[in-house]
Every structure is written in C-alpha cells, then in structure tokens.
Amino acid sequence: MSLSIRVIPCLDVDEGRVVKGVNFLDLRDAGDPVELAARYNAEGADELIFLDITASSSDRSTMYDVVSRTAESVFIPLTVGGGVRAVEDFNRLLRAGADKVSLNTAALNDPDLLSDAAERFGAQCVVLSIDARRCPEGVFTDSGFEVTTHGGRRSTGIDAVKWAIAGTKRGAGEILLNSMDADGTKEGYDLELIAMVRREVSVPIIASGGAGKLEDFVPAVVAGADAVLAASVFHFGQLRIDEVKKALADADYPVR
C-alpha cells in the first residue's frame, strides 16, 4: 500500500471535450479538459487521468495538444491513455507532458508493449488499464471476471485477474482497475474485483468505476485500492476532492 491514498479525478475526453456517460454510453458534455484539470489541481487532486475514450474504437491517436496545454497549467502527475499503440506513442505523450501512460487494448494485442515501454521509460510510467466485468452468459474464467476492450463493447474471454498478474510481470508499475459493471452507475466500486486483484499483485491499484457518494471511497481502500478515481461526481459538483480526502482521513487513512 502506498503511503497516502490518492484521490484522482478522471477526465474522459472525446474529440477534445470532457464527457461522461453510463457504461461508456449516452455521453454528455462535462466541459473543457484544460479548464477542468486546472480546477482539480487547485482543489487538491493528487493526480489526473485523461482517457481518450474513443481513440481505440475510432482508430485515431490521442490529443497531444490537450495533454501539453494541461501539463502547462497543472503541477500534479498526469496519466494519459487511449489510442496508444506503440512505444513511440508513449514517447510522444511523455514529451507532451504526461507523467504516465495507460495501456489497455494495445497491451492485449501486443503484451510485449508493456515490457518494451517499461524497459525504455521505467515501470513507474507504465499503467495497465483493465476494463473488467463479470463474465456474461457463455463466457467462463477462473476468477469470474473477464477483460473487455473498446469501452466495454468487446468481450475477450481473458481472465481479468490473470491478466493483472501477467501485465505486472511484464513491467506495468500500476493497475487502473475499472469495473465496467459499475462504471457511471454511482452505486459503489466493485469491491470483490478490487480484493481479488489485490491478493495477486503488489503494484498500486487505482479503483475506478462506480463512485457515487462519500461512503463509497473508504470501502474501496479497505478492499485494497491505493488510489480512488471518480469522474462524474466531481465534474458535475456532487462531491468535492477535499470531502473525499476528509472521509478517508476520518477512517484513519493517510491522505496528502
């Protein structure tokens, strides 16, 4: 477990705007990414994550201009994912101002990308993003969870827990664990999924998907998360970062 529990707003970016939906569908506009990033920086966010959510499915590269403009205006670590297909994409994002790069679909297509990137830039720059869900009818894995791609639209049949183990062995220094079942529902994180992955890997886990109220954050940390990520509750003003930090501190978890 890391020294302090990190609170991380996630900005899902589509064509240069921050959007939010339920299970990655029915997207609504949540604002300008650079403005939102600056606001979260001022409000005490520990890190920011940008996900170009349609980059893989619509096959175009990530928004380097948004990344560089954000990096100029905020002074907290910035993780960027979406549309990263090669080590050179990694290089371009890091040069644009990202501190870490998140890989999802590309790592599944070419697991060597994880080790190649870790070797060149260090494991601390490599975040394995796993969009996991409970296996639907007809799909079976040992853990009961499978990995999906393309914003949860495609089943892979790959065991999510085994993929977390394999990805960290290949060099991922952190796991962004997103529950596709919980995403956007505001009904709480998938605690079972977090606990299962926590038992098997030693790298930090960012819990993602399902945050809806203050009471949702502490259980995610109890289950094994080192960081808690949320999107719509922050974007639309239902919760503030300092409120989440206070809830964690009140439960005796260290926060920055």
Residue pairs with C-beta under 8 A, 6 or more apart in sequence:
1 226
2 204
2 226
2 227
3 254
4 46
4 254
4 255
4 256
5 221
5 225
5 226
5 227
5 228
5 248
5 253
5 254
5 255
6 46
6 47
6 206
6 226
6 227
6 228
6 256
7 44
7 45
7 46
7 217
7 227
7 228
7 230
7 241
7 244
7 245
7 248
7 255
8 45
8 46
8 47
8 48
8 49
8 206
8 227
8 228
8 229
8 230
9 36
9 40
9 45
9 48
9 49
9 229
9 230
9 231
9 234
9 235
9 241
10 48
10 49
10 50
10 51
10 208
10 229
10 230
10 231
11 18
11 30
11 33
11 36
11 37
11 48
11 49
11 50
11 51
11 231
11 235
12 18
12 19
12 20
12 27
12 51
12 53
12 231
13 19
13 33
13 50
13 51
13 52
13 53
13 63
13 66
13 82
14 27
14 52
14 53
14 54
15 54
16 33
16 63
16 66
17 29
17 30
17 31
17 32
17 33
18 29
18 30
18 31
18 32
18 33
18 36
18 235
19 27
19 28
19 29
19 30
19 53
20 27
20 28
20 30
20 184
20 231
20 232
20 235
20 236
21 27
21 28
21 184
22 183
22 184
22 185
23 152
23 180
23 183
23 184
23 185
24 53
24 151
24 152
24 153
24 180
24 183
24 184
30 36
30 231
30 232
30 235
30 236
31 235
33 50
33 66
33 70
34 66
34 69
34 70
34 73
36 235
37 48
37 50
37 70
37 73
37 74
37 78
38 73
38 74
40 48
40 74
40 234
40 241
41 48
41 73
41 74
41 75
41 76
43 240
43 241
43 242
44 241
44 242
44 245
44 256
45 76
45 241
46 76
46 77
46 227
46 256
47 76
47 77
47 78
47 79
47 227
48 70
48 74
48 76
48 77
48 78
48 79
49 78
49 79
49 80
49 81
49 102
49 176
49 206
49 229
50 66
50 67
50 70
50 78
50 79
50 80
50 81
50 82
51 80
51 81
51 82
51 102
51 129
52 62
52 63
52 80
52 81
52 82
52 83
53 82
53 151
54 60
54 82
54 151
55 61
55 62
55 82
55 83
56 82
56 83
56 104
56 105
56 106
56 149
56 150
56 151
57 150
57 151
57 153
59 83
60 83
61 83
61 89
62 80
62 81
62 82
62 83
62 84
62 89
62 93
64 92
64 93
64 96
67 78
67 80
67 93
67 96
67 97
67 98
68 96
68 97
70 78
70 97
71 78
71 96
71 97
71 98
72 97
77 99
77 100
78 97
78 98
78 99
78 100
79 98
79 99
79 100
79 101
79 102
79 127
79 176
80 93
80 98
80 100
80 101
80 102
81 101
81 102
81 103
81 104
81 127
81 129
81 176
82 102
83 89
84 90
84 93
84 101
84 102
84 103
84 106
85 106
85 109
85 113
86 106
86 113
87 113
87 116
87 117
87 120
89 101
90 101
90 117
90 120
90 121
90 125
91 120
91 121
93 101
94 101
94 121
94 125
99 125
100 124
100 125
100 126
100 127
100 174
101 117
101 125
101 126
101 127
102 127
102 128
102 129
102 176
103 113
103 114
103 117
103 126
103 127
103 128
103 129
103 172
104 128
104 129
104 130
104 131
104 149
105 149
105 150
106 113
107 113
107 114
107 128
107 167
107 172
108 147
108 149
108 156
108 158
108 163
111 166
111 167
111 170
112 170
114 126
114 128
114 167
114 170
114 171
114 172
115 170
115 171
117 125
117 126
117 171
118 125
118 126
118 170
118 171
118 172
118 173
119 171
122 173
123 171
123 172
123 173
124 173
124 174
125 173
126 171
126 172
126 173
126 174
127 172
127 173
127 174
127 175
127 176
127 206
128 164
128 167
128 168
128 172
128 174
128 175
128 176
129 175
129 176
129 178
130 147
130 160
130 163
130 164
130 167
130 175
130 176
130 177
130 178
130 197
131 147
131 148
131 149
131 151
131 152
131 178
131 180
132 145
132 146
132 147
132 148
132 160
132 177
132 178
132 179
132 180
132 190
132 193
133 145
133 146
133 148
133 152
133 179
133 180
133 181
134 144
134 145
134 146
134 181
135 141
135 144
135 145
135 146
136 155
139 146
139 155
139 157
141 157
141 158
141 159
141 160
141 162
142 159
142 161
142 162
143 159
143 160
143 161
143 162
143 196
145 159
145 160
145 161
145 193
145 196
146 155
146 156
146 157
146 158
146 159
146 160
147 156
147 158
147 159
147 160
147 163
148 154
148 155
148 156
148 180
149 156
152 180
152 183
160 193
160 197
161 196
161 197
161 200
164 175
164 177
164 197
164 200
164 201
165 200
165 201
167 175
168 175
168 201
168 202
168 203
172 203
173 203
173 204
174 203
174 204
174 205
174 206
175 197
175 201
175 203
175 204
175 205
175 206
176 206
176 208
176 229
177 193
177 194
177 197
177 205
177 206
177 207
177 208
177 225
178 208
178 209
179 189
179 190
179 193
179 208
179 209
179 210
180 209
181 190
181 209
182 188
182 189
182 190
182 209
182 210
183 208
183 209
183 210
184 209
184 231
184 232
185 210
185 212
186 210
186 211
186 212
186 213
186 232
186 233
187 210
187 212
188 210
188 211
188 212
188 216
188 219
189 207
189 208
189 209
189 210
189 211
189 216
189 219
189 220
189 223
189 225
189 228
190 209
190 210
191 219
191 220
191 222
191 223
192 223
194 205
194 207
194 220
194 223
194 224
194 225
195 223
195 224
197 205
197 224
198 205
198 223
198 224
198 225
199 224
204 226
204 227
205 224
205 225
205 226
205 227
206 225
206 226
206 227
206 228
206 229
207 220
207 221
207 223
207 225
207 227
207 228
207 229
208 229
210 216
211 217
211 228
211 229
211 230
211 231
211 233
211 239
212 233
212 238
213 233
213 238
213 239
214 239
214 243
214 244
214 247
215 247
217 228
217 244
217 247
217 248
218 247
218 248
218 251
218 253
220 228
221 228
221 248
221 251
221 253
228 244
228 248
230 239
230 244
232 238
233 239
234 240
234 241
245 255
245 256
248 255
249 255
